[in-house]
Amino acid sequence: GPPQLSDDMPAEVMVETFAPGRELTTTVMGDRALAVTDIITTGWYDYDAKYK
């Protein structure tokens, strides 16, 4: 089975397979695309880290 998660993790989690490479994002406002941003993280990259 899967490895055990830390006790401080929520009861339900979503786990994705690691895909090597870079994580990029951009914002589009109307017909204008803003600069592409390279997302560089350390440790857990969870919902809070991505959206808050």
Secondary structure as the mmCIF struct_conf table of DSSP 4:
data_model
#
loop_
_struct_conf.conf_type_id
_struct_conf.id
_struct_conf.beg_label_comp_id
_struct_conf.beg_label_asym_id
_struct_conf.beg_label_seq_id
_struct_conf.end_label_comp_id
_struct_conf.end_label_asym_id
_struct_conf.end_label_seq_id
HELX_LH_PP_P HELX_LH_PP_P1 PRO A 2 SER A 6
TURN_TY1_P TURN_TY1_P1 ASP A 7 ASP A 8
BEND BEND1 MET A 9 MET A 9
BEND BEND2 ALA A 11 GLU A 12
BEND BEND3 GLY A 21 GLY A 21
STRN STRN1 GLU A 23 THR A 25
STRN STRN2 VAL A 28 MET A 29
TURN_TY1_P TURN_TY1_P2 GLY A 30 ASP A 31
STRN STRN3 ARG A 32 ALA A 33
STRN STRN4 THR A 37 ILE A 39
BEND BEND4 GLY A 43 GLY A 43
HELX_RH_AL_P HELX_RH_AL_P1 TYR A 47 TYR A 51
#
